[in-house]
Amino acid sequence: MGTNSARVRKGRTQAFQGIGREQKRRFILNAAAAAFGARGFHAVTVKDIAGRAGIAHGTFYLYFKDKKDVYRELSRELQSRIVEVVLPDGTAGGLAEGADLTALIRERLAQLANLLEREAGFARVFVYRTVGADPEFEQQRRQFIGELTNSIAAVLRAGADRGLLRRHDPRVAAMCLVGSIDMVVETWLQTSGEAAGASLPEMMDEAAAFFVPALLTAKDDCPTAEASIA
């Protein structure tokens, strides 16, 4: 066991030494994401991250100030990837005629579920383990949820203006959407899907089946009007 661990550490060290500075930062970020996902933010030390990366403790500080610095960057990356999946074109574009609204929304949610399944370790820390644990990171998450909600509200408003979506208060509708998705994701991450008895994509699709009809106009219960959301 000890020999194998030593070999793994040696292999990581050799890999680290053979790459450029930006790749080394990525190497450390990946090690930190794995450590945070396994033990949570507070239980992990810089020494733990360095050990997973196969580098000396002091080498860590050539690339990051502290473990909070690493967490901030990992959080920003995850947030950006979520936005790219949910709103790949931002909110500037219009809703285009020709695509199936129901299929489009379900596809976006499936992509989001697949992303969070792949990044389940760090996503678990970001989604609920920072709540009540670190004021800075809890505020960061709240701000992100607020900004995402505002962006989705803009899309819903545009869809209603074009007659593709029902006329709701877009802010309230966006809060309901984001809140329900957030709860589904948090529940799945907390139980790793065991209690839910389903994969995250399956749970997301069930959620979509529940709230999509409330978004579509009456004529679009089997929609032919289309959207390229964002």
C-alpha positions in Angstrom: 0.0 0.0 0.0 2.7 2.5 1.0 4.8 1.6 -2.0 1.9 2.1 -4.4 1.2 5.5 -2.8 4.8 6.5 -3.2 4.7 5.6 -6.8 1.5 7.6 -7.4 3.1 10.6 -5.7 6.3 10.2 -7.7 4.3 10.0 -11.0 2.3 13.1 -10.1 5.5 15.0 -9.3 7.1 14.0 -12.6 3.9 15.0 -14.5 3.9 18.4 -12.7 7.5 19.1 -13.6 7.0 18.4 -17.3 4.3 21.0 -17.9 4.0 24.8 -18.3 2.9 27.3 -15.7 -0.8 27.5 -16.7 -0.9 23.7 -16.9 0.6 23.6 -13.4 -2.2 25.9 -12.1 -4.7 23.5 -13.7 -3.0 20.6 -12.1 -3.3 22.2 -8.7 -6.9 23.2 -9.3 -7.9 19.6 -10.3 -6.2 18.3 -7.1 -8.0 20.9 -5.0 -11.4 20.1 -6.6 -10.9 16.4 -5.8 -9.9 17.2 -2.2 -12.7 19.6 -1.6 -15.2 17.2 -3.1 -14.0 14.3 -0.9 -13.7 16.2 2.4 -15.3 19.6 2.2 -13.7 23.0 2.2 -12.9 23.4 5.9 -11.4 20.0 6.4 -8.9 20.4 3.5 -5.5 22.0 4.0 -3.0 23.4 1.6 -0.8 20.4 2.5 -3.7 18.1 1.4 -4.0 19.8 -1.9 -0.2 19.7 -2.4 -0.1 16.1 -1.6 -2.8 15.2 -4.1 -1.0 17.2 -6.7 2.3 15.5 -5.9 4.1 18.8 -5.2 5.9 20.3 -2.2 3.9 22.4 0.2 5.8 25.5 -0.6 5.3 25.0 -4.4 1.6 25.6 -4.0 2.2 29.2 -3.0 4.0 29.9 -6.3 0.6 29.6 -7.9 -2.0 30.5 -5.3 -2.2 32.6 -2.1 -4.1 30.1 -0.1 -6.9 27.5 -0.3 -9.5 30.2 -0.5 -7.8 31.5 -3.6 -8.1 28.1 -5.2 -11.8 27.8 -4.2 -12.6 31.1 -5.7 -11.2 30.1 -9.0 -12.9 26.8 -9.0 -16.2 28.5 -8.2 -15.9 31.0 -11.0 -15.1 28.2 -13.4 -18.1 26.2 -12.4 -20.4 29.2 -12.5 -19.2 30.1 -16.1 -19.8 26.5 -17.3 -23.3 26.5 -15.8 -24.1 29.8 -17.6 -22.7 28.5 -20.9 -25.0 25.5 -20.6 -28.2 27.2 -19.5 -27.8 30.4 -21.5 -25.1 29.7 -24.2 -25.8 32.8 -26.2 -26.6 35.1 -23.2 -29.8 37.0 -23.1 -29.2 39.3 -26.1 -30.5 37.0 -28.8 -34.2 36.6 -29.6 -36.4 33.5 -29.4 -36.3 32.1 -32.9 -39.3 30.4 -34.6 -38.9 26.8 -35.6 -37.6 24.7 -32.6 -39.6 22.7 -30.1 -39.6 24.8 -26.9 -40.2 21.7 -24.7 -37.3 19.8 -26.3 -35.1 22.8 -26.0 -35.6 23.4 -22.3 -35.3 19.7 -21.6 -32.0 19.6 -23.6 -30.6 22.5 -21.6 -31.5 20.9 -18.3 -30.0 17.5 -19.5 -26.8 19.3 -20.3 -26.8 21.0 -16.9 -27.4 17.7 -15.2 -24.6 16.0 -17.1 -22.2 18.8 -16.2 -23.1 18.6 -12.5 -22.8 14.8 -12.5 -19.3 15.0 -14.0 -18.3 17.7 -11.5 -20.3 16.2 -8.6 -17.4 16.4 -6.1 -16.8 20.1 -6.3 -20.4 20.9 -7.2 -21.4 19.3 -3.9 -19.2 21.8 -2.0 -20.4 24.7 -4.1 -24.1 24.0 -3.9 -24.6 23.3 -0.3 -21.5 22.7 1.9 -20.6 26.4 1.9 -24.0 27.5 3.2 -23.6 28.7 6.8 -19.9 27.6 6.7 -18.1 30.5 5.0 -19.8 33.9 4.7 -17.7 34.9 1.7 -18.5 31.8 -0.3 -22.1 31.7 0.7 -22.5 35.3 -0.5 -20.7 34.4 -3.7 -23.2 31.6 -4.4 -26.2 33.8 -3.5 -24.9 36.5 -5.9 -24.5 33.9 -8.7 -28.0 32.5 -8.2 -29.4 36.1 -8.3 -27.6 36.9 -11.5 -28.7 33.7 -13.1 -32.2 34.3 -12.1 -32.2 37.8 -13.6 -30.8 36.4 -16.9 -33.5 33.8 -17.1 -36.1 36.4 -16.3 -34.9 38.4 -19.3 -35.3 35.4 -21.5 -38.8 34.7 -20.2 -39.8 38.4 -20.7 -38.6 38.2 -24.3 -40.5 35.0 -24.9 -43.7 36.5 -23.5 -43.3 39.6 -25.6 -43.1 37.5 -28.8 -46.1 35.3 -27.8 -44.0 32.2 -27.4 -44.4 31.9 -23.6 -47.2 32.7 -21.2 -47.4 36.2 -19.7 -46.1 35.7 -16.2 -44.1 38.1 -14.0 -40.8 37.0 -15.4 -38.9 37.6 -12.2 -41.2 35.4 -10.1 -41.3 32.8 -12.8 -37.5 32.7 -13.0 -37.3 32.5 -9.2 -39.6 29.4 -9.3 -37.5 27.8 -12.1 -34.1 28.4 -10.5 -35.4 27.5 -7.0 -36.9 24.2 -8.1 -33.8 23.2 -10.1 -31.5 24.2 -7.2 -33.5 22.0 -4.9 -33.4 19.0 -7.3 -29.6 19.4 -7.7 -29.0 19.8 -4.0 -31.1 16.8 -3.1 -29.3 14.6 -5.6 -25.9 15.8 -4.5 -26.6 15.3 -0.9 -27.7 11.7 -1.5 -25.6 10.9 -4.6 -28.9 9.9 -6.1 -29.4 7.0 -3.7 -32.4 8.3 -1.8 -33.9 9.8 -5.0 -33.6 6.5 -6.8 -32.8 8.2 -10.1 -30.0 9.9 -12.0 -29.7 13.6 -12.0 -30.7 13.9 -15.7 -33.8 11.8 -15.0 -34.7 14.0 -12.0 -34.2 17.1 -14.2 -36.4 15.8 -16.9 -39.1 15.1 -14.4 -38.8 18.6 -13.1 -39.1 19.9 -16.7 -42.2 17.9 -17.3 -43.7 19.6 -14.3 -43.0 23.3 -15.0 -42.6 23.5 -18.8 -46.4 23.4 -19.4 -46.7 26.4 -17.1 -44.4 28.4 -19.4 -45.8 27.6 -22.8 -48.7 29.5 -24.3 -51.9 27.5 -24.6 -51.4 26.9 -28.3 -48.0 25.4 -27.6 -49.0 22.6 -25.3 -47.5 20.5 -28.1 -45.3 23.4 -29.3 -44.4 24.1 -32.8 -43.3 27.6 -32.1 -39.6 27.5 -31.4 -37.0 29.0 -29.4 -33.3 29.4 -29.5 -33.2 30.5 -25.8 -31.0 33.4 -25.4 
